[in-house]
Amino acid sequence: MSPISPLLTLLLPLVLASPQWHHGAPSWGSWNSEHSSKSYCEPLPTTLPTTAPATCSATPTTTSYSSFVFTAATTTRYATALPAPLTLTTTYAPAFSVASSLLPSDVTTTSYSLDRSATDLQDGAYGQGAFARLWESLTWNTTLPFTTTATPTSVASSELVYPPALYTACPSSSDSCIDCYKLPAGFRWGVAGSAFQIEGGLDFDGRGPGQLDEIGSLPNEAGLANAQAADMNYFLYKQDIARLAAMGLPYYSFSISWTRIVPFGNESTPVNQAGLDHYDDLINTCLEYGITPVVTLQHADPPLHLVFDDPAYPDAFLYYAKQVMTHYSDRVQHWVTLNEPNIAFGRPGATYGAVKQLLMGHAKVVHWYREVLKGTGDITIKFANNLALPLDSSNPDDVRAASRYQDWILGIMGNSIYLGEQYPDEILGTTDTNITALTDEELSYINGTSDYWSFDPYTAQYATSPPGGIDACAADPTNPLYPICVVNTNVQQDGWLMGQASYAYAYLAPQYVRQQFTYVWNTFRPSGILVAEFGFNRR
């Protein structure tokens, strides 16, 4: 089996499916490279139809006796590779040779090589000694099998055989029934990964430590798996991309590690040349193989010391984003500022007071991209949301509980970005959250800083009012359900699970997907909807 296999194990469950963007830009969704016009997804209409969609016509049958003959129930189907390379007919921003003039004049580009014995070296605030001291608290017991970029090899056709159709699909020896499902024109689909989850090589080539690097660090978390190896994508990315192209996957969404670009994380600190070179080659390799890159600037891995509550966060994030966007925006059309920041709160260093810093960091990057860099691509922010539904839709308390949950998860950032409106009343009316109302000036600045809605609707759940009621909980910061003050469950009123159990918290609940789309569509009224992550291993 190819060394790429761990990456695909991670990526393929993250199947992306999206209705067509209403403003004409593409979206990306479920993968099936041979039948690129097939999907279980339909375009999202403004008003949903009340009738069921058309299904395959059944062939009338008659019963009779005959001799028995074994027949194949499935056929072997192979993925169709992408045409390569992907030739860009336009650029989406000035090339770096021009855009570099937009960077701060004090930017220093350097290279770091971690020497853990150099912690006593006094060679300046951002020298090799200071870099070594960044890593003093982090070490792992993982040894990588190699430390250089692997040369891609050809992908054998035996590795490109489609699995049989899921049992929920129409059974047919010719798979003809699958032809009933069509993707709309302009639909785009692909797979996703993120730097911390797949790259490995955490302390290689001048990368600084990130907040997630503490997972599995010795000695305190020796029993936990660490990401020093992960899927070794930092070294295997060429092979990974070659394999994605051979499978016919036209879009690849990945994130850039903030601390590979700015190891110290802060504004006006040195930029790591090795990090810039790595992602430059990754993007060029995507294009070489016919794959369109989709780039996320921060996917849960900010610098180790830079908490979201820090007032310095917005400008530090902007400084990092400027380095990335000036180098790559000529070739990258699709950008995501932050991945799931709406569930980053409620822990040390990320109290609910951090929501303003994240909103402002996002908005500053978007304004700079549009107004200073003059980027012509699209840019969004990606939310998490497992739709909350009233456990009892006839109970006003449960209806309020579901609405309140959605306010805390989506309204907390979606109101200002998509509607130009204040935090929801359910949030501002909760005691001691450290959330202060946004000013009119801030609302004006944040409003409209996303070209379309993007989220990860993995599953759904039910919501009900907590013991003693929502208001009592919202006034009591010691309540274990505070501040959201909603009881969530995957068990229906009748005692049955809402769907088959999947990974960890998630249950298969496709019956609520359309309701999740219409909640977003009618509540936040975006120009389009992108499902950026979806799917998981069944067990």
Secondary structure, DSSP 4 states (H G I P E B T S, - for coil): --TTHHHHHHHTTS----PPPTTS--B-----SSSTT--S-----SS--SSPPP-PPPPP------------S----B--PPPSS---SS-SS--HHHHGGGS-TT--EE-----GGGTT--S-TTSHHHHHHHTTT---S---S--SPPPP-PPPGGG-BPPPPPTTSPP-TT-GGGGG--PPTTB--EEE--HHHH---TTSTTPPPBGGGGTT-TTTTTTS--TTTTT-HHHHHHHHHHHHHHTT--EEEEE--HHHHSTT-STTPPEEHHHHHHHHHHHHHHHHTTPEEEEEEESS--BTT--TT-TTHHHHHHHHHHHHHHHHTTT--EEEEEESGGG--SBTTB-TTHHHHHHHHHHHHHHIIIIIS---SEEEEEEE--EEEESSTT-HHHHHHHHHHHIIIIIHHHIIIII--PPPHHHHTSTT----PPPHHHHHHHTT--SSEEEE---EEEEEPPTT-HHHHHT-TTSTTTTT--EEESB-TTS-BSSEE-STT-EE-GGGHHHHHHHHHHHH--S-EEE--------
